[in-house]
Amino acid sequence: MRFLGSGKKAGNYAYACTRVKSRKNFLLARDTYPRMLVMDLSEIGRFIGEGQYRKEVDELSSKFSGVDLIETATYLNLARTYRDILGFTQGELREMVVHYLSRWDVWNIKTVMRGKSFGATWEVVSEELVPAGAFDMRFFSSLFSCATLEEMADQVKHESPGREPVLARLLSSGGKPSQSDIENAMDKEYYTELMRSVPQGIPANRIFRRYIAAEIDNVNLKTLFKLKFENVALEKVQELMIGGGEELSLAVLGKLAAAENFEAFLAELSSTKIFEGIREAAGRVQSAGSLNDVLLALDRELTGRAHQFSHLYPLSVLPVIDFLLRKKIEVDNLRAIARGKQSGLPEEEIRGLLVL
């Protein structure tokens, strides 16, 4: 992935944070969501089309309707918003934001690989892509046209001169990595590169590193919850876990993975600090027969950390990251409401799917 930036130049923190602060005023207020829960899909489409999603809804309304229009318009708006923010950042600030947004390159490459493995068409796959990182839709279209993983690896490498992407390294190692092996390696590389992009010595950047470490804990814990809940054997757990978490070291993660069953896993997890924020939701997992509550609780905890950190150093990368995260949550909430409405879920059940 092409990590753009201006080397050691200081970032334009005051200007960028002022621009981002003004954009926060356009995010949907918390009390907007209860009102949307009583709307039908066409009303929701009209509602978002009267606000910040107007341009995308107008562009796409002749091709899509209902839930498809809402999902496609919100993802397109998300990508444009992220690229716009990247456009007014400079220096080391820009470099950190570029590395942070490269998670969308990872997401999109995974989506293309999964789509091809399931025989999906480009039209279907393209609707799930968010070109908010270094690569645009043209690149992903060419990636989709590749016949083999090796061709895909060459394509990614061609677009990333000077770097050997993890996909290319895996395929050149002589083995036949599985889709999960490739996705795992891509996730690990992403967090390694993101952490490296954060200059040391500045208090605000130390806080950002703490946030990244907390996000790694979040990702690892979600993986463990899913695997333990489904009673999946974890012989290769160390390969699945991402190192560098704030509270959950690889040793602790190994103990959690070794728990005999889901109840033992929760008992082991209860001794960690991270459990306090999700205790109530974790206690409802077995009675509900679903992980939804606890996965959402983990996201709410992480979002709270980002928001809290953004106020500690208002002229730093932290407010920018906070906005990027809050914008993503808004889009996720809108998509959750649209899908819930399409599926005929009760209002209270849809409300439980939102990160507020």
C-alpha positions in Angstrom: 0.0 0.0 0.0 1.3 3.4 -0.8 1.9 5.3 2.4 2.0 9.0 1.4 3.3 11.7 3.6 5.9 14.3 4.0 8.5 12.6 6.0 9.6 14.4 9.2 7.6 17.6 8.6 5.2 18.5 11.4 1.6 18.2 10.7 -1.0 21.0 10.3 -2.7 20.0 13.5 -4.5 23.3 14.3 -6.0 23.6 10.8 -7.0 19.9 10.5 -8.5 19.7 14.0 -10.5 22.9 13.4 -11.9 21.4 10.1 -12.7 18.1 11.8 -14.4 19.8 14.7 -16.7 21.7 12.3 -17.6 18.4 10.6 -18.7 16.8 13.9 -21.6 19.2 13.9 -23.0 17.4 10.9 -22.9 13.9 12.5 -26.4 12.6 13.4 -27.4 13.4 17.0 -28.1 10.5 19.3 -31.8 11.4 19.5 -32.1 11.1 15.7 -31.9 7.3 15.8 -35.1 6.7 17.9 -37.0 8.8 15.3 -35.6 6.8 12.5 -36.7 3.6 14.1 -40.4 4.5 13.5 -39.7 5.3 9.8 -40.0 2.8 6.9 -37.2 2.3 4.4 -38.4 4.9 1.9 -38.7 7.5 4.7 -35.2 6.7 5.9 -33.9 7.1 2.4 -35.6 10.5 2.1 -34.4 11.6 5.5 -30.7 10.9 4.9 -31.1 12.3 1.4 -32.1 15.7 2.9 -28.9 15.9 4.9 -25.2 15.2 4.5 -25.9 12.1 2.3 -27.9 14.2 -0.3 -25.3 14.0 -3.0 -24.9 10.3 -2.8 -28.6 9.6 -2.6 -29.3 11.8 -5.6 -26.5 10.1 -7.6 -27.7 6.5 -6.8 -31.5 6.8 -6.5 -32.0 5.9 -10.2 -30.1 2.7 -9.8 -30.9 1.6 -6.2 -33.8 1.8 -3.8 -34.7 0.7 -0.3 -31.9 -0.9 1.8 -29.6 -1.1 -1.3 -29.8 2.7 -1.7 -29.1 3.4 1.9 -26.2 1.0 2.2 -24.5 2.1 -1.1 -25.0 5.8 -0.5 -23.7 5.6 3.1 -20.6 3.7 2.1 -19.9 6.1 -0.8 -20.3 9.1 1.5 -17.9 7.5 4.0 -15.2 7.0 1.4 -15.6 10.5 0.2 -15.5 12.0 3.7 -12.3 10.1 4.6 -10.6 11.1 1.4 -11.6 14.7 1.9 -10.1 14.7 5.4 -6.9 13.1 4.1 -6.8 15.8 1.6 -6.4 18.6 4.1 -3.9 16.9 6.4 -0.2 17.4 6.0 3.2 16.1 7.2 3.4 13.5 10.0 -0.4 13.9 10.7 -1.2 12.9 7.1 1.2 9.9 7.4 -0.6 8.7 10.5 -4.0 9.2 8.9 -3.0 7.4 5.7 -1.8 4.4 7.8 -5.0 4.4 9.8 -7.2 4.5 6.7 -5.2 1.7 5.0 -7.5 -0.6 7.0 -9.9 0.0 4.2 -7.4 -1.3 1.7 -7.2 -4.5 3.8 -11.0 -4.7 4.1 -11.4 -4.2 0.3 -8.7 -6.8 -0.7 -10.3 -9.3 1.7 -13.8 -8.5 0.2 -12.5 -9.1 -3.4 -10.8 -12.4 -2.4 -13.9 -13.6 -0.6 -16.2 -12.5 -3.4 -14.1 -14.4 -6.0 -14.0 -17.5 -3.8 -17.8 -17.5 -3.6 -18.3 -16.8 -7.3 -19.9 -13.4 -6.7 -20.1 -10.9 -9.6 -18.1 -7.7 -9.7 -21.3 -5.8 -9.4 -22.1 -7.5 -6.1 -18.6 -7.2 -4.7 -18.2 -3.5 -5.7 -21.2 -2.5 -3.6 -19.3 -3.7 -0.5 -16.1 -1.8 -1.2 -15.1 1.4 0.5 -12.3 3.1 -1.4 -11.1 5.2 1.5 -7.5 4.0 1.6 -4.7 4.2 -1.0 -6.4 2.2 -3.7 -9.3 3.3 -5.8 -12.1 1.4 -7.5 -10.1 1.1 -10.7 -7.5 -0.9 -8.8 -10.0 -3.2 -7.2 -11.7 -3.9 -10.5 -8.4 -5.0 -11.9 -7.7 -7.1 -8.8 -11.1 -8.8 -9.3 -10.2 -9.7 -12.8 -7.1 -11.6 -11.7 -7.4 -15.4 -12.2 -5.3 -16.5 -9.3 -4.1 -15.4 -5.9 -0.6 -15.1 -7.4 -1.9 -12.7 -10.0 -3.6 -10.7 -7.3 -0.4 -10.6 -5.3 1.5 -9.3 -8.3 -1.1 -6.7 -8.9 -0.9 -5.4 -5.2 2.9 -5.4 -5.4 2.8 -3.4 -8.7 0.6 -0.8 -7.0 2.9 -0.6 -3.9 6.4 0.0 -5.3 9.2 -0.4 -2.7 7.1 -2.7 -0.5 6.5 -6.4 -0.6 2.9 -6.9 0.6 2.2 -9.7 3.0 0.1 -11.4 0.3 3.1 -11.7 -2.0 5.3 -12.9 0.8 2.9 -15.7 1.8 2.5 -16.9 -1.7 6.2 -16.9 -2.4 7.0 -18.9 0.7 6.3 -22.2 -1.2 3.2 -23.1 0.8 -0.5 -22.9 0.0 -1.9 -20.4 2.6 -5.7 -20.6 3.3 -7.9 -17.6 3.0 -8.0 -17.3 6.8 -4.1 -17.4 6.9 -3.9 -14.6 4.4 -6.5 -12.5 6.2 -4.8 -13.0 9.5 -1.4 -12.0 8.1 -2.9 -8.9 6.5 -4.5 -7.8 9.8 -1.2 -8.3 11.7 0.8 -6.4 9.1 -1.8 -3.6 9.2 -1.4 -3.0 13.0 2.4 -3.4 12.9 2.6 -0.7 10.2 0.1 1.6 11.9 2.0 1.4 15.2 5.3 2.2 13.3 3.7 5.2 11.7 3.2 7.0 15.1 6.2 9.1 16.0 7.4 8.6 19.5 8.1 11.1 22.3 5.0 13.3 21.9 2.4 12.8 24.7 -0.5 12.8 22.3 1.1 10.2 20.1 1.7 8.0 23.2 -2.0 8.2 23.8 -2.7 7.2 20.2 -0.4 4.2 20.6 -2.5 3.3 23.7 -5.7 3.5 21.6 -4.2 1.3 18.9 -3.2 -1.2 21.5 -6.8 -1.1 22.9 -8.1 -1.7 19.4 -5.9 -4.8 19.1 -7.3 -6.1 22.4 -10.8 -5.5 20.9 -10.0 -7.4 17.7 -8.4 -10.3 19.6 -11.2 -10.6 22.1 -13.9 -10.5 19.4 -12.0 -13.4 17.7 -11.9 -15.4 20.9 -15.5 -14.8 21.8 -16.6 -16.1 18.4 -14.4 -19.1 18.4 -15.1 -20.1 22.0 -18.8 -19.6 21.6 -18.8 -21.8 18.6 -16.6 -24.3 20.4 -13.9 -24.2 17.7 -10.7 -26.0 18.5 -7.9 -23.5 18.9 -4.7 -25.4 18.4 -3.3 -22.5 16.3 -4.5 -19.7 18.5 -1.1 -17.9 18.6 -1.3 -17.6 14.9 -4.8 -16.0 15.1 -3.9 -13.4 17.8 -2.4 -10.0 17.0 0.4 -9.0 19.3 0.8 -5.6 20.9 -2.5 -5.3 22.9 -2.7 -3.0 25.9 -4.2 -5.3 28.4 -4.2 -8.8 26.8 -0.7 -10.1 26.2 -0.2 -13.2 24.0 0.3 -15.2 27.2 -3.0 -14.0 28.6 -4.7 -14.7 25.3 -3.3 -18.2 25.3 -4.8 -18.9 28.7 -8.2 -17.6 27.5 -8.0 -19.7 24.4 -7.1 -22.8 26.5 -10.3 -22.5 28.6 -12.2 -25.8 28.5 -15.5 -24.3 27.4 -17.3 -20.9 27.0 -18.2 -20.8 30.8 -14.5 -21.3 31.7 -13.5 -18.7 29.1 -15.7 -16.1 30.8 -14.4 -17.1 34.2 -10.8 -16.6 33.0 -11.7 -13.3 31.3 -13.5 -12.0 34.4 -10.1 -11.5 36.1 -9.0 -8.9 33.5 -9.7 -5.2 33.6 -11.2 -5.2 30.2 -14.0 -7.4 31.4 -15.5 -4.7 33.6 -17.0 -2.8 30.7 -18.6 -5.8 29.1 -19.6 -7.9 32.2 -23.3 -7.3 31.9 -23.4 -8.1 28.1 -21.2 -11.1 28.5 -23.6 -12.5 31.1 -26.4 -12.4 28.6 -24.7 -14.3 25.8 -25.8 -17.8 26.7 -29.4 -16.9 27.6 -29.7 -14.9 24.3 -27.9 -17.5 22.3 -26.1 -14.7 20.5 -22.8 -12.7 20.8 -24.5 -9.5 19.5 -24.7 -7.8 22.8 -21.1 -8.4 23.9 -19.6 -7.5 20.5 -21.5 -4.2 20.5 -20.4 -3.6 24.1 -16.8 -4.1 23.1 -17.3 -1.5 20.3 -18.9 0.9 22.7 -16.0 0.7 25.1 -13.5 1.3 22.4 -15.5 4.2 21.0 -15.6 5.7 24.5 -11.9 5.5 24.8 -11.4 7.3 21.5 -13.8 10.1 22.5 -12.1 10.5 25.9 -8.6 10.6 24.4 -9.7 13.2 21.8 -10.3 15.7 24.6 -6.9 15.2 26.2 -4.9 16.7 23.3 -7.3 18.8 21.1 -4.5 19.8 18.7 -3.2 16.3 17.8 -4.1 13.3 15.7 -6.6 12.1 18.4 -9.6 14.4 17.4 -9.1 13.3 13.8 -9.1 9.6 14.7 -12.1 10.2 16.9 -14.1 11.7 14.0 -13.1 9.0 11.6 -14.4 6.4 14.1 -17.6 8.3 14.9 -18.4 8.7 11.2 -17.9 4.9 10.6 -20.2 4.2 13.6 -22.9 6.5 12.1 -22.8 4.6 8.8 -22.9 1.3 10.6 -25.9 2.4 12.6 -27.7 3.6 9.5 -27.0 0.3 7.8 -28.1 -1.7 10.9 -31.4 0.2 11.0 -32.0 -0.3 7.2 -31.2 -4.1 7.4 -33.3 -4.4 10.6 -36.3 -2.7 8.9 -35.9 -4.9 5.8 -35.8 -8.1 8.0 -38.9 -7.0 10.0 -37.1 -6.8 13.3 -38.9 -5.1 16.2 -37.8 -1.6 17.0 -36.2 -2.6 20.4 -34.2 -5.3 18.7 -32.9 -2.9 16.1 -32.1 -0.4 18.9 -29.9 -3.1 20.5 -27.8 -3.3 17.4 -26.8 0.4 17.5 -23.6 1.8 18.9 -24.7 4.9 20.7 
